[in-house]
Amino acid sequence: MGGFPVGSAAARLISPQGRSRVSGYREIDTMKAKSSGRDWTGPEFRIGVSFGVPLDFAFAWCTDYTPEDASLEGESYQRKIIERTPRRVIFEDLEESDDGWNWSRDVVTLRPPNRWHMDGTGNRRDVTADYVLSPLPDGRTRFDLRWSRRPKVPDAKKLTKAEREASTMQAWKRFAAAMERDYRRSQHPRRASR
């Protein structure tokens, strides 16, 4: 799975009272100004989800962008990986819609062991996002996402801030279930049949 292309449908909401408990949250506040270099008006979206997997597994799973990511997201876009290095992934997504093609190119900067940043440019919207993972008790991991988007064309179906965050939260809950399933499988490989 890759970190969900934020412009598609997904987001998580971080409650104000949860800020002080999330390690790494202050870094996410300053990361946007340092790394994105974009001064966009409009809402900033936020969500947070807990994963029942260790942080290192969550980081590897979330940043393993593949052409198969669309099926996890319930989407129909085609993804092409342009470049993959230990510190950066560049991919393009293309999807046909009722009103034409949706294209985007995302540059993801990996900051192991627990964060990554994405800048995406597309024919319908631009997006910038910061992702942070924090360890939780019992080997679980907290995932926090903050992003901003700048539409380039009027949205046919304009979502409110709350609707966009709820949609993204639902997507990441689906990803959490898939990630946890993959983790369980990795801990209990099937025995070779005799």
N, C-alpha and C positions, 0 to 999 in steps of 0.2 A: 504494500500500500504506500502511497505517497501522502504527504500532507495535503489535505483536501484543497483543491484550487478554490480559494476563498471566494472568488467572484461567482462561482457556480450557484451554490445554494446554502453553504454551511457557515455557522458561527456559534461561539459559546459566550455565555454571560458570566462575568466575574462580579459577585456581589461586593458592594463597598466594604461591608464588614469583613469580607474574606481577604482583603488586601494584605493586612499585616501578617496573616497566617501563611501566606504563600511565599516561600523563599524564592528569591529571584524576581519578585514582582517589581521592586524598585528599578532593577536593571531594565525591565521591559519598558518602564516609563521613559528612561533616558535613551534606550536603544532606538526608538523611532526617530528621534531628532538626529541622532548621530548617523544612522545607517540609511535612512530613506532619502533624506535630502529633499523631500517633497513637502510643500506647504499647501495642503488641500483643505478646502472648506467642506463642511458637511459632517455627518456623524462619524464617530469612531465606534466600531462594533467590538464587543468582547463576549467571550464565553469561557467556561471552565468545566472540565470533565475529569473524573477519576478513572484510571485504568487499573485493572487487577493484575498488573504485570510489573516487573522491576524496571527501573528507569532505563538501563542500557538496552533492554529488549524494546521498550517503547520508542526510544530514539531511533534504533535501527529500523523498526517497522514503519514508523511515521515518515522517515526520510528515504525509504526505498521506492522511489517513484518508478512506476512501470506502466506499460501500455494497458495492463489489465485493471488499472485503478478505476476506470469508468464503471466497470461492473460492480465494484464495491460501493460506488456512489449512487448506483441506480441510474446512471446517465448513459448517453449513447455517443459521447465524443470519442474521437480517435486521438491518441497521444503518441507523440514521437519524441524519444529522448535524443536531444541534440548533443549534449556533453554531460559526462559524469566524471568528477574527480573526487578525491577525499574531502574537498572543501566546497564544492559547487556542483549543482545540477541545473541544467537548462533543458526545458522541455516546451513543446508546443502542443496545444490542444486545438482540434478542429471539430465543429459540430454543425450539422445542418439544422436550421429551424424554419418555422413558418415564414419568417421574414428575411431569410437569407442565411449566410454562413456566419458562425461565431468563431473567431480565431483569437488565440492568446498565446503569448510567449512569456514564460515564467523563468526568472533567474532566482535560484534558491541558494543562499549562502549558508553552509552548514557550520555550526559552532559547537562541536562536540564538547562535552558529553550531553548537554541538555537544552540546546536552543538552536533555532534556525530562523532566517529572515527570508522573505520572498518579495520580490518586486515583479509585478506582472503588467504587461502591456497588451492591449487587445484592440480589435476594431470596434468593440462596443463599450469597453470599460478598461480602466487601469486600476490596479490594486497594489497595496503594500501591506505586508502582514508580518507580525512577530509571534513566534511560537516559543513557549518555555515549558520545560518539564521540571518538576520538583519531586523529590522522594517523599513518600508518605509512610506511615507505620505499616508493618506487616508486609513489606515488599511491594506495596502499591505505588502508583505514580500519579501525580496531579498534572494535568495538561491545561495550560492557559493560552488563549489565542486573542490577539488584538489586531484589528485590521481597519483600514480605510479603503474606500473605493471611490472612484471618480467616473461616473457614467459619461460616455461620449455621445450617446444617442438617448433619446427619451425611452425609459423602460416601458415596454408594452404592459407589463404587469408589475407596477411599482410596489415594492414591499416597504412597509414601515420598518423602522429600526428594530422594534420588538419582533416583528415577523421574520426579518432577516436573521436575527440572532436565534430565534426559536428554530428556524429551518436548519441553521448551521449546527445548533445543539443536537437536533435529532440525527443529523448526518454523523456527527462525531460519536454519538452513542452507538450507532450502528458500527462505526469503525472500532469502537472499544470492544464490542461483542466479537467482532472478527479477529481483532488482535488477541484477545484473551483466549479464543478458540485456538489460534495459531500457537500461542504460548503453551497451552496445555498439551497440544500435539508434540511440541518440541521437547517437552519434559517426559513424555511417555511414548517414544517411538514404537511403532508396531514391531512386534517380533517377527523375524523371518519365518515363514512357514516351512515346515520340515517335510 
